[in-house]
Every structure is written in structure tokens, then in C-alpha cells.
Amino acid sequence: MYKIMRDSLKAKIIEVCDKKISVKGENVGLSFYAFFANKNDDPELLMEAAQWWIMAHKLDHFEKAVKIKKMVQAIT
């Protein structure tokens, strides 16, 4: 149910993961909040990311960016 994700969110997640990895290295961790500004200007998109992260995959608050990138790239 929560395993689908719109293309714009996938692209944003991959972009943010790439930036974090390039700056801080392969061990950098992040939360799903890293993909959003510090304001709630798109609550539906935020909930989509939260549902994918928390409900579908039961991920911890912080996960390795390389892991998240691989998971998102595997979504068809």
C-alpha cells in the first residue's frame, strides 16, 4: 500500500542522498525530513515520504543515505 512513490519524490530523495554522500561520505545518515524545507508547504508529499519510510519499511529515524538511495532506485 505504501510502497509506491511519485517520480518527483524519488528524484528529490536521490538528489539529496547524492549531495549528502558527496559532502559527508558513504556513512552519512539522514531522516526523511532531509528531503523537505523546514516548513510544511506540501503536507501530502511529506506524508507520502513518511508512510514509505515508517509504515512500509519500518526504517529507523536515521538511516544511511546509500541505503535509502538504493531502496528508492529499486522502486519501479
N, CA, C and O atoms as a Maestro MAE file, in Angstrom:
{
 s_m_m2io_version
 :::
 2.0.0
}

f_m_ct {
 s_m_title
 :::
 protein
 m_atom[304] {
  # First column is atom index #
  i_m_mmod_type
  r_m_x_coord
  r_m_y_coord
  r_m_z_coord
  i_m_residue_number
  s_m_chain_name
  s_m_pdb_residue_name
  s_m_pdb_atom_name
  i_m_atomic_number
  :::
  1 25 0.818 -1.203 0.000 1 A "MET " " N  " 7
  2 3 0.000 0.000 0.000 1 A "MET " " CA " 6
  3 2 0.859 1.264 0.000 1 A "MET " " C  " 6
  4 15 0.546 2.218 -0.712 1 A "MET " " O  " 8
  5 25 1.916 1.284 0.772 2 A "TYR " " N  " 7
  6 3 2.756 2.475 0.885 2 A "TYR " " CA " 6
  7 2 4.047 2.348 0.083 2 A "TYR " " C  " 6
  8 15 4.951 3.165 0.253 2 A "TYR " " O  " 8
  9 25 4.154 1.354 -0.777 3 A "LYS " " N  " 7
  10 3 5.422 1.095 -1.440 3 A "LYS " " CA " 6
  11 2 5.589 1.870 -2.733 3 A "LYS " " C  " 6
  12 15 6.670 1.850 -3.321 3 A "LYS " " O  " 8
  13 25 4.552 2.552 -3.189 4 A "ILE " " N  " 7
  14 3 4.687 3.363 -4.387 4 A "ILE " " CA " 6
  15 2 5.149 4.761 -3.997 4 A "ILE " " C  " 6
  16 15 4.997 5.190 -2.853 4 A "ILE " " O  " 8
  17 25 5.716 5.458 -4.973 5 A "MET " " N  " 7
  18 3 6.227 6.795 -4.704 5 A "MET " " CA " 6
  19 2 6.234 7.575 -6.005 5 A "MET " " C  " 6
  20 15 6.648 7.060 -7.043 5 A "MET " " O  " 8
  21 25 5.778 8.809 -5.950 6 A "ARG " " N  " 7
  22 3 5.771 9.624 -7.167 6 A "ARG " " CA " 6
  23 2 7.201 9.914 -7.629 6 A "ARG " " C  " 6
  24 15 8.132 9.986 -6.826 6 A "ARG " " O  " 8
  25 25 7.344 10.078 -8.934 7 A "ASP " " N  " 7
  26 3 8.665 10.264 -9.539 7 A "ASP " " CA " 6
  27 2 9.394 11.494 -9.012 7 A "ASP " " C  " 6
  28 15 10.613 11.465 -8.843 7 A "ASP " " O  " 8
  29 25 8.666 12.565 -8.754 8 A "SER " " N  " 7
  30 3 9.308 13.786 -8.260 8 A "SER " " CA " 6
  31 2 9.928 13.568 -6.884 8 A "SER " " C  " 6
  32 15 10.992 14.114 -6.592 8 A "SER " " O  " 8
  33 25 9.277 12.776 -6.038 9 A "LEU " " N  " 7
  34 3 9.830 12.484 -4.712 9 A "LEU " " CA " 6
  35 2 11.043 11.568 -4.834 9 A "LEU " " C  " 6
  36 15 12.045 11.768 -4.147 9 A "LEU " " O  " 8
  37 25 10.957 10.571 -5.699 10 A "LYS " " N  " 7
  38 3 12.121 9.691 -5.928 10 A "LYS " " CA " 6
  39 2 13.324 10.506 -6.361 10 A "LYS " " C  " 6
  40 15 14.422 10.332 -5.833 10 A "LYS " " O  " 8
  41 25 13.117 11.400 -7.326 11 A "ALA " " N  " 7
  42 3 14.220 12.229 -7.833 11 A "ALA " " CA " 6
  43 2 14.806 13.103 -6.729 11 A "ALA " " C  " 6
  44 15 16.025 13.244 -6.630 11 A "ALA " " O  " 8
  45 25 13.949 13.686 -5.902 12 A "LYS " " N  " 7
  46 3 14.405 14.547 -4.802 12 A "LYS " " CA " 6
  47 2 15.220 13.747 -3.788 12 A "LYS " " C  " 6
  48 15 16.269 14.204 -3.333 12 A "LYS " " O  " 8
  49 25 14.744 12.564 -3.437 13 A "ILE " " N  " 7
  50 3 15.461 11.727 -2.469 13 A "ILE " " CA " 6
  51 2 16.842 11.351 -3.001 13 A "ILE " " C  " 6
  52 15 17.835 11.437 -2.278 13 A "ILE " " O  " 8
  53 25 16.901 10.938 -4.251 14 A "ILE " " N  " 7
  54 3 18.193 10.561 -4.842 14 A "ILE " " CA " 6
  55 2 19.130 11.763 -4.894 14 A "ILE " " C  " 6
  56 15 20.319 11.633 -4.602 14 A "ILE " " O  " 8
  57 25 18.612 12.917 -5.260 15 A "GLU " " N  " 7
  58 3 19.418 14.142 -5.311 15 A "GLU " " CA " 6
  59 2 19.988 14.489 -3.939 15 A "GLU " " C  " 6
  60 15 21.178 14.780 -3.814 15 A "GLU " " O  " 8
  61 25 19.141 14.459 -2.911 16 A "VAL " " N  " 7
  62 3 19.589 14.792 -1.554 16 A "VAL " " CA " 6
  63 2 20.604 13.764 -1.060 16 A "VAL " " C  " 6
  64 15 21.609 14.131 -0.451 16 A "VAL " " O  " 8
  65 25 20.353 12.488 -1.314 17 A "CYS " " N  " 7
  66 3 21.298 11.443 -0.904 17 A "CYS " " CA " 6
  67 2 22.652 11.658 -1.574 17 A "CYS " " C  " 6
  68 15 23.691 11.580 -0.918 17 A "CYS " " O  " 8
  69 25 22.641 11.926 -2.869 18 A "ASP " " N  " 7
  70 3 23.895 12.166 -3.599 18 A "ASP " " CA " 6
  71 2 24.675 13.342 -3.009 18 A "ASP " " C  " 6
  72 15 25.890 13.265 -2.831 18 A "ASP " " O  " 8
  73 25 23.962 14.428 -2.709 19 A "LYS " " N  " 7
  74 3 24.629 15.610 -2.130 19 A "LYS " " CA " 6
  75 2 25.220 15.295 -0.760 19 A "LYS " " C  " 6
  76 15 26.368 15.640 -0.481 19 A "LYS " " O  " 8
  77 25 24.439 14.644 0.088 20 A "LYS " " N  " 7
  78 3 24.932 14.307 1.440 20 A "LYS " " CA " 6
  79 2 26.133 13.371 1.369 20 A "LYS " " C  " 6
  80 15 27.106 13.556 2.101 20 A "LYS " " O  " 8
  81 25 26.074 12.369 0.496 21 A "ILE " " N  " 7
  82 3 27.172 11.417 0.355 21 A "ILE " " CA " 6
  83 2 28.419 12.121 -0.161 21 A "ILE " " C  " 6
  84 15 29.521 11.847 0.316 21 A "ILE " " O  " 8
  85 25 28.267 13.023 -1.128 22 A "SER " " N  " 7
  86 3 29.434 13.709 -1.687 22 A "SER " " CA " 6
  87 2 30.105 14.632 -0.671 22 A "SER " " C  " 6
  88 15 31.320 14.823 -0.710 22 A "SER " " O  " 8
  89 25 29.318 15.203 0.233 23 A "VAL " " N  " 7
  90 3 29.863 16.122 1.231 23 A "VAL " " CA " 6
  91 2 30.397 15.390 2.459 23 A "VAL " " C  " 6
  92 15 31.473 15.718 2.959 23 A "VAL " " O  " 8
  93 25 29.644 14.395 2.949 24 A "LYS " " N  " 7
  94 3 29.985 13.779 4.228 24 A "LYS " " CA " 6
  95 2 30.445 12.331 4.137 24 A "LYS " " C  " 6
  96 15 30.823 11.741 5.149 24 A "LYS " " O  " 8
  97 25 30.420 11.753 2.946 25 A "GLY " " N  " 7
  98 3 30.910 10.394 2.778 25 A "GLY " " CA " 6
  99 2 29.823 9.341 2.846 25 A "GLY " " C  " 6
  100 15 28.663 9.634 3.135 25 A "GLY " " O  " 8
  101 25 30.223 8.112 2.576 26 A "GLU " " N  " 7
  102 3 29.299 6.984 2.454 26 A "GLU " " CA " 6
  103 2 28.593 6.601 3.759 26 A "GLU " " C  " 6
  104 15 27.581 5.902 3.719 26 A "GLU " " O  " 8
  105 25 29.094 7.033 4.893 27 A "ASN " " N  " 7
  106 3 28.484 6.671 6.171 27 A "ASN " " CA " 6
  107 2 27.474 7.690 6.678 27 A "ASN " " C  " 6
  108 15 26.954 7.542 7.784 27 A "ASN " " O  " 8
  109 25 27.188 8.717 5.891 28 A "VAL " " N  " 7
  110 3 26.265 9.763 6.343 28 A "VAL " " CA " 6
  111 2 24.857 9.190 6.486 28 A "VAL " " C  " 6
  112 15 24.379 8.423 5.651 28 A "VAL " " O  " 8
  113 25 24.220 9.591 7.571 29 A "GLY " " N  " 7
  114 3 22.848 9.200 7.818 29 A "GLY " " CA " 6
  115 2 21.919 10.388 7.620 29 A "GLY " " C  " 6
  116 15 22.337 11.543 7.688 29 A "GLY " " O  " 8
  117 25 20.653 10.081 7.375 30 A "LEU " " N  " 7
  118 3 19.658 11.132 7.241 30 A "LEU " " CA " 6
  119 2 18.292 10.588 7.610 30 A "LEU " " C  " 6
  120 15 18.085 9.376 7.681 30 A "LEU " " O  " 8
  121 25 17.364 11.503 7.842 31 A "SER " " N  " 7
  122 3 15.982 11.119 8.098 31 A "SER " " CA " 6
  123 2 15.139 11.579 6.915 31 A "SER " " C  " 6
  124 15 15.636 12.292 6.043 31 A "SER " " O  " 8
  125 25 13.874 11.181 6.876 32 A "PHE " " N  " 7
  126 3 13.045 11.593 5.746 32 A "PHE " " CA " 6
  127 2 12.794 13.092 5.751 32 A "PHE " " C  " 6
  128 15 12.397 13.648 4.726 32 A "PHE " " O  " 8
  129 25 13.011 13.755 6.865 33 A "TYR " " N  " 7
  130 3 12.873 15.206 6.919 33 A "TYR " " CA " 6
  131 2 13.930 15.911 6.073 33 A "TYR " " C  " 6
  132 15 13.747 17.074 5.712 33 A "TYR " " O  " 8
  133 25 15.020 15.242 5.755 34 A "ALA " " N  " 7
  134 3 16.092 15.841 4.953 34 A "ALA " " CA " 6
  135 2 15.620 16.217 3.554 34 A "ALA " " C  " 6
  136 15 16.278 17.006 2.877 34 A "ALA " " O  " 8
  137 25 14.509 15.675 3.116 35 A "PHE " " N  " 7
  138 3 14.028 15.917 1.762 35 A "PHE " " CA " 6
  139 2 13.054 17.088 1.680 35 A "PHE " " C  " 6
  140 15 12.477 17.349 0.624 35 A "PHE " " O  " 8
  141 25 12.873 17.791 2.794 36 A "PHE " " N  " 7
  142 3 11.893 18.866 2.858 36 A "PHE " " CA " 6
  143 2 12.485 20.094 3.516 36 A "PHE " " C  " 6
  144 15 13.412 20.002 4.320 36 A "PHE " " O  " 8
  145 25 11.929 21.259 3.160 37 A "ALA " " N  " 7
  146 3 12.308 22.512 3.810 37 A "ALA " " CA " 6
  147 2 11.779 22.482 5.245 37 A "ALA " " C  " 6
  148 15 10.979 21.616 5.600 37 A "ALA " " O  " 8
  149 25 12.220 23.410 6.046 38 A "ASN " " N  " 7
  150 3 11.778 23.469 7.442 38 A "ASN " " CA " 6
  151 2 10.408 24.115 7.588 38 A "ASN " " C  " 6
  152 15 10.132 24.808 8.567 38 A "ASN " " O  " 8
  153 25 9.560 23.874 6.599 39 A "LYS " " N  " 7
  154 3 8.180 24.342 6.685 39 A "LYS " " CA " 6
  155 2 7.304 23.297 6.014 39 A "LYS " " C  " 6
  156 15 7.766 22.537 5.163 39 A "LYS " " O  " 8
  157 25 6.077 23.266 6.392 40 A "ASN " " N  " 7
  158 3 5.148 22.253 5.899 40 A "ASN " " CA " 6
  159 2 4.360 22.811 4.719 40 A "ASN " " C  " 6
  160 15 3.162 23.071 4.838 40 A "ASN " " O  " 8
  161 25 5.036 22.999 3.566 41 A "ASP " " N  " 7
  162 3 4.368 23.586 2.413 41 A "ASP " " CA " 6
  163 2 3.753 22.546 1.475 41 A "ASP " " C  " 6
  164 15 3.040 22.914 0.542 41 A "ASP " " O  " 8
  165 25 4.013 21.258 1.704 42 A "ASP " " N  " 7
  166 3 3.409 20.198 0.900 42 A "ASP " " CA " 6
  167 2 3.137 18.992 1.803 42 A "ASP " " C  " 6
  168 15 3.869 18.004 1.757 42 A "ASP " " O  " 8
  169 25 2.092 19.073 2.618 43 A "PRO " " N  " 7
  170 3 1.825 18.010 3.586 43 A "PRO " " CA " 6
  171 2 1.574 16.642 2.950 43 A "PRO " " C  " 6
  172 15 1.937 15.625 3.541 43 A "PRO " " O  " 8
  173 25 0.973 16.589 1.778 44 A "GLU " " N  " 7
  174 3 0.730 15.302 1.122 44 A "GLU " " CA " 6
  175 2 2.038 14.619 0.742 44 A "GLU " " C  " 6
  176 15 2.181 13.409 0.920 44 A "GLU " " O  " 8
  177 25 2.987 15.381 0.225 45 A "LEU " " N  " 7
  178 3 4.285 14.819 -0.143 45 A "LEU " " CA " 6
  179 2 5.051 14.366 1.097 45 A "LEU " " C  " 6
  180 15 5.680 13.308 1.092 45 A "LEU " " O  " 8
  181 25 4.996 15.168 2.153 46 A "LEU " " N  " 7
  182 3 5.640 14.795 3.411 46 A "LEU " " CA " 6
  183 2 5.048 13.485 3.949 46 A "LEU " " C  " 6
  184 15 5.786 12.611 4.404 46 A "LEU " " O  " 8
  185 25 3.731 13.351 3.897 47 A "MET " " N  " 7
  186 3 3.086 12.129 4.376 47 A "MET " " CA " 6
  187 2 3.436 10.934 3.498 47 A "MET " " C  " 6
  188 15 3.576 9.817 3.996 47 A "MET " " O  " 8
  189 25 3.577 11.160 2.205 48 A "GLU " " N  " 7
  190 3 3.973 10.077 1.302 48 A "GLU " " CA " 6
  191 2 5.355 9.553 1.687 48 A "GLU " " C  " 6
  192 15 5.571 8.343 1.759 48 A "GLU " " O  " 8
  193 25 6.284 10.472 1.934 49 A "ALA " " N  " 7
  194 3 7.635 10.074 2.344 49 A "ALA " " CA " 6
  195 2 7.604 9.383 3.707 49 A "ALA " " C  " 6
  196 15 8.269 8.367 3.909 49 A "ALA " " O  " 8
  197 25 6.840 9.931 4.628 50 A "ALA " " N  " 7
  198 3 6.752 9.345 5.969 50 A "ALA " " CA " 6
  199 2 6.147 7.950 5.922 50 A "ALA " " C  " 6
  200 15 6.636 7.041 6.592 50 A "ALA " " O  " 8
  201 25 5.102 7.773 5.147 51 A "GLN " " N  " 7
  202 3 4.468 6.459 5.044 51 A "GLN " " CA " 6
  203 2 5.415 5.440 4.424 51 A "GLN " " C  " 6
  204 15 5.485 4.296 4.876 51 A "GLN " " O  " 8
  205 25 6.138 5.850 3.397 52 A "TRP " " N  " 7
  206 3 7.102 4.947 2.765 52 A "TRP " " CA " 6
  207 2 8.193 4.566 3.763 52 A "TRP " " C  " 6
  208 15 8.546 3.393 3.895 52 A "TRP " " O  " 8
  209 25 8.720 5.566 4.461 53 A "TRP " " N  " 7
  210 3 9.845 5.387 5.390 53 A "TRP " " CA " 6
  211 2 9.429 4.582 6.625 53 A "TRP " " C  " 6
  212 15 10.097 3.620 7.005 53 A "TRP " " O  " 8
  213 25 8.322 4.987 7.242 54 A "ILE " " N  " 7
  214 3 7.929 4.426 8.537 54 A "ILE " " CA " 6
  215 2 7.009 3.213 8.396 54 A "ILE " " C  " 6
  216 15 7.276 2.155 8.968 54 A "ILE " " O  " 8
  217 25 5.940 3.368 7.643 55 A "MET " " N  " 7
  218 3 4.927 2.320 7.576 55 A "MET " " CA " 6
  219 2 5.346 1.157 6.665 55 A "MET " " C  " 6
  220 15 5.220 -0.006 7.047 55 A "MET " " O  " 8
  221 25 5.836 1.467 5.484 56 A "ALA " " N  " 7
  222 3 6.159 0.405 4.522 56 A "ALA " " CA " 6
  223 2 7.440 -0.320 4.873 56 A "ALA " " C  " 6
  224 15 7.524 -1.540 4.733 56 A "ALA " " O  " 8
  225 25 8.452 0.428 5.333 57 A "HIS " " N  " 7
  226 3 9.773 -0.172 5.513 57 A "HIS " " CA " 6
  227 2 10.259 -0.228 6.954 57 A "HIS " " C  " 6
  228 15 11.307 -0.810 7.233 57 A "HIS " " O  " 8
  229 25 9.507 0.372 7.869 58 A "LYS " " N  " 7
  230 3 9.853 0.324 9.297 58 A "LYS " " CA " 6
  231 2 11.303 0.754 9.554 58 A "LYS " " C  " 6
  232 15 12.010 0.153 10.363 58 A "LYS " " O  " 8
  233 25 11.725 1.806 8.849 59 A "LEU " " N  " 7
  234 3 13.101 2.284 8.985 59 A "LEU " " CA " 6
  235 2 13.274 3.070 10.278 59 A "LEU " " C  " 6
  236 15 12.316 3.633 10.808 59 A "LEU " " O  " 8
  237 25 14.500 3.104 10.777 60 A "ASP " " N  " 7
  238 3 14.833 3.918 11.936 60 A "ASP " " CA " 6
  239 2 14.754 5.396 11.555 60 A "ASP " " C  " 6
  240 15 14.675 5.743 10.377 60 A "ASP " " O  " 8
  241 25 14.777 6.256 12.571 61 A "HIS " " N  " 7
  242 3 14.709 7.692 12.298 61 A "HIS " " CA " 6
  243 2 15.852 8.116 11.376 61 A "HIS " " C  " 6
  244 15 15.628 8.850 10.414 61 A "HIS " " O  " 8
  245 25 17.063 7.664 11.658 62 A "PHE " " N  " 7
  246 3 18.207 7.950 10.791 62 A "PHE " " CA " 6
  247 2 18.657 6.670 10.120 62 A "PHE " " C  " 6
  248 15 18.791 5.630 10.764 62 A "PHE " " O  " 8
  249 25 18.890 6.757 8.816 63 A "GLU " " N  " 7
  250 3 19.384 5.636 8.009 63 A "GLU " " CA " 6
  251 2 20.508 6.142 7.119 63 A "GLU " " C  " 6
  252 15 20.600 7.336 6.837 63 A "GLU " " O  " 8
  253 25 21.348 5.235 6.683 64 A "LYS " " N  " 7
  254 3 22.440 5.591 5.778 64 A "LYS " " CA " 6
  255 2 21.866 6.070 4.446 64 A "LYS " " C  " 6
  256 15 20.948 5.459 3.899 64 A "LYS " " O  " 8
  257 25 22.411 7.159 3.936 65 A "ALA " " N  " 7
  258 3 21.940 7.713 2.667 65 A "ALA " " CA " 6
  259 2 22.125 6.717 1.525 65 A "ALA " " C  " 6
  260 15 21.282 6.647 0.631 65 A "ALA " " O  " 8
  261 25 23.212 5.946 1.540 66 A "VAL " " N  " 7
  262 3 23.433 4.971 0.467 66 A "VAL " " CA " 6
  263 2 22.337 3.904 0.478 66 A "VAL " " C  " 6
  264 15 21.911 3.448 -0.583 66 A "VAL " " O  " 8
  265 25 21.883 3.506 1.648 67 A "LYS " " N  " 7
  266 3 20.815 2.516 1.768 67 A "LYS " " CA " 6
  267 2 19.508 3.069 1.200 67 A "LYS " " C  " 6
  268 15 18.826 2.391 0.431 67 A "LYS " " O  " 8
  269 25 19.161 4.295 1.578 68 A "ILE " " N  " 7
  270 3 17.937 4.907 1.115 68 A "ILE " " CA " 6
  271 2 17.969 5.094 -0.398 68 A "ILE " " C  " 6
  272 15 16.981 4.824 -1.081 68 A "ILE " " O  " 8
  273 25 19.089 5.551 -0.915 69 A "LYS " " N  " 7
  274 3 19.222 5.744 -2.355 69 A "LYS " " CA " 6
  275 2 18.991 4.440 -3.101 69 A "LYS " " C  " 6
  276 15 18.263 4.420 -4.094 69 A "LYS " " O  " 8
  277 25 19.589 3.367 -2.649 70 A "LYS " " N  " 7
  278 3 19.417 2.049 -3.291 70 A "LYS " " CA " 6
  279 2 17.958 1.595 -3.223 70 A "LYS " " C  " 6
  280 15 17.425 1.058 -4.194 70 A "LYS " " O  " 8
  281 25 17.320 1.810 -2.082 71 A "MET " " N  " 7
  282 3 15.925 1.409 -1.936 71 A "MET " " CA " 6
  283 2 15.027 2.174 -2.897 71 A "MET " " C  " 6
  284 15 14.141 1.592 -3.524 71 A "MET " " O  " 8
  285 25 15.256 3.475 -3.013 72 A "VAL " " N  " 7
  286 3 14.431 4.310 -3.892 72 A "VAL " " CA " 6
  287 2 14.697 3.947 -5.355 72 A "VAL " " C  " 6
  288 15 13.764 3.888 -6.156 72 A "VAL " " O  " 8
  289 25 15.939 3.708 -5.702 73 A "GLN " " N  " 7
  290 3 16.254 3.332 -7.081 73 A "GLN " " CA " 6
  291 2 15.613 1.997 -7.472 73 A "GLN " " C  " 6
  292 15 15.376 1.748 -8.654 73 A "GLN " " O  " 8
  293 25 15.337 1.154 -6.505 74 A "ALA " " N  " 7
  294 3 14.730 -0.151 -6.779 74 A "ALA " " CA " 6
  295 2 13.217 -0.086 -6.981 74 A "ALA " " C  " 6
  296 15 12.609 -1.063 -7.417 74 A "ALA " " O  " 8
  297 25 12.601 1.064 -6.665 75 A "ILE " " N  " 7
  298 3 11.163 1.214 -6.847 75 A "ILE " " CA " 6
  299 2 10.884 1.309 -8.340 75 A "ILE " " C  " 6
  300 15 11.523 2.071 -9.065 75 A "ILE " " O  " 8
  301 25 9.925 0.525 -8.774 76 A "THR " " N  " 7
  302 3 9.568 0.548 -10.210 76 A "THR " " CA " 6
  303 2 8.360 1.389 -10.492 76 A "THR " " C  " 6
  304 15 7.944 1.504 -11.645 76 A "THR " " O  " 8
  :::
 }
 m_bond[303] {
  # First column is bond index #
  i_m_from
  i_m_to
  i_m_order
  :::
  1 1 2 1
  2 2 3 1
  3 3 4 2
  4 3 5 1
  5 5 6 1
  6 6 7 1
  7 7 8 2
  8 7 9 1
  9 9 10 1
  10 10 11 1
  11 11 12 2
  12 11 13 1
  13 13 14 1
  14 14 15 1
  15 15 16 2
  16 15 17 1
  17 17 18 1
  18 18 19 1
  19 19 20 2
  20 19 21 1
  21 21 22 1
  22 22 23 1
  23 23 24 2
  24 23 25 1
  25 25 26 1
  26 26 27 1
  27 27 28 2
  28 27 29 1
  29 29 30 1
  30 30 31 1
  31 31 32 2
  32 31 33 1
  33 33 34 1
  34 34 35 1
  35 35 36 2
  36 35 37 1
  37 37 38 1
  38 38 39 1
  39 39 40 2
  40 39 41 1
  41 41 42 1
  42 42 43 1
  43 43 44 2
  44 43 45 1
  45 45 46 1
  46 46 47 1
  47 47 48 2
  48 47 49 1
  49 49 50 1
  50 50 51 1
  51 51 52 2
  52 51 53 1
  53 53 54 1
  54 54 55 1
  55 55 56 2
  56 55 57 1
  57 57 58 1
  58 58 59 1
  59 59 60 2
  60 59 61 1
  61 61 62 1
  62 62 63 1
  63 63 64 2
  64 63 65 1
  65 65 66 1
  66 66 67 1
  67 67 68 2
  68 67 69 1
  69 69 70 1
  70 70 71 1
  71 71 72 2
  72 71 73 1
  73 73 74 1
  74 74 75 1
  75 75 76 2
  76 75 77 1
  77 77 78 1
  78 78 79 1
  79 79 80 2
  80 79 81 1
  81 81 82 1
  82 82 83 1
  83 83 84 2
  84 83 85 1
  85 85 86 1
  86 86 87 1
  87 87 88 2
  88 87 89 1
  89 89 90 1
  90 90 91 1
  91 91 92 2
  92 91 93 1
  93 93 94 1
  94 94 95 1
  95 95 96 2
  96 95 97 1
  97 97 98 1
  98 98 99 1
  99 99 100 2
  100 99 101 1
  101 101 102 1
  102 102 103 1
  103 103 104 2
  104 103 105 1
  105 105 106 1
  106 106 107 1
  107 107 108 2
  108 107 109 1
  109 109 110 1
  110 110 111 1
  111 111 112 2
  112 111 113 1
  113 113 114 1
  114 114 115 1
  115 115 116 2
  116 115 117 1
  117 117 118 1
  118 118 119 1
  119 119 120 2
  120 119 121 1
  121 121 122 1
  122 122 123 1
  123 123 124 2
  124 123 125 1
  125 125 126 1
  126 126 127 1
  127 127 128 2
  128 127 129 1
  129 129 130 1
  130 130 131 1
  131 131 132 2
  132 131 133 1
  133 133 134 1
  134 134 135 1
  135 135 136 2
  136 135 137 1
  137 137 138 1
  138 138 139 1
  139 139 140 2
  140 139 141 1
  141 141 142 1
  142 142 143 1
  143 143 144 2
  144 143 145 1
  145 145 146 1
  146 146 147 1
  147 147 148 2
  148 147 149 1
  149 149 150 1
  150 150 151 1
  151 151 152 2
  152 151 153 1
  153 153 154 1
  154 154 155 1
  155 155 156 2
  156 155 157 1
  157 157 158 1
  158 158 159 1
  159 159 160 2
  160 159 161 1
  161 161 162 1
  162 162 163 1
  163 163 164 2
  164 163 165 1
  165 165 166 1
  166 166 167 1
  167 167 168 2
  168 167 169 1
  169 169 170 1
  170 170 171 1
  171 171 172 2
  172 171 173 1
  173 173 174 1
  174 174 175 1
  175 175 176 2
  176 175 177 1
  177 177 178 1
  178 178 179 1
  179 179 180 2
  180 179 181 1
  181 181 182 1
  182 182 183 1
  183 183 184 2
  184 183 185 1
  185 185 186 1
  186 186 187 1
  187 187 188 2
  188 187 189 1
  189 189 190 1
  190 190 191 1
  191 191 192 2
  192 191 193 1
  193 193 194 1
  194 194 195 1
  195 195 196 2
  196 195 197 1
  197 197 198 1
  198 198 199 1
  199 199 200 2
  200 199 201 1
  201 201 202 1
  202 202 203 1
  203 203 204 2
  204 203 205 1
  205 205 206 1
  206 206 207 1
  207 207 208 2
  208 207 209 1
  209 209 210 1
  210 210 211 1
  211 211 212 2
  212 211 213 1
  213 213 214 1
  214 214 215 1
  215 215 216 2
  216 215 217 1
  217 217 218 1
  218 218 219 1
  219 219 220 2
  220 219 221 1
  221 221 222 1
  222 222 223 1
  223 223 224 2
  224 223 225 1
  225 225 226 1
  226 226 227 1
  227 227 228 2
  228 227 229 1
  229 229 230 1
  230 230 231 1
  231 231 232 2
  232 231 233 1
  233 233 234 1
  234 234 235 1
  235 235 236 2
  236 235 237 1
  237 237 238 1
  238 238 239 1
  239 239 240 2
  240 239 241 1
  241 241 242 1
  242 242 243 1
  243 243 244 2
  244 243 245 1
  245 245 246 1
  246 246 247 1
  247 247 248 2
  248 247 249 1
  249 249 250 1
  250 250 251 1
  251 251 252 2
  252 251 253 1
  253 253 254 1
  254 254 255 1
  255 255 256 2
  256 255 257 1
  257 257 258 1
  258 258 259 1
  259 259 260 2
  260 259 261 1
  261 261 262 1
  262 262 263 1
  263 263 264 2
  264 263 265 1
  265 265 266 1
  266 266 267 1
  267 267 268 2
  268 267 269 1
  269 269 270 1
  270 270 271 1
  271 271 272 2
  272 271 273 1
  273 273 274 1
  274 274 275 1
  275 275 276 2
  276 275 277 1
  277 277 278 1
  278 278 279 1
  279 279 280 2
  280 279 281 1
  281 281 282 1
  282 282 283 1
  283 283 284 2
  284 283 285 1
  285 285 286 1
  286 286 287 1
  287 287 288 2
  288 287 289 1
  289 289 290 1
  290 290 291 1
  291 291 292 2
  292 291 293 1
  293 293 294 1
  294 294 295 1
  295 295 296 2
  296 295 297 1
  297 297 298 1
  298 298 299 1
  299 299 300 2
  300 299 301 1
  301 301 302 1
  302 302 303 1
  303 303 304 2
  :::
 }
}
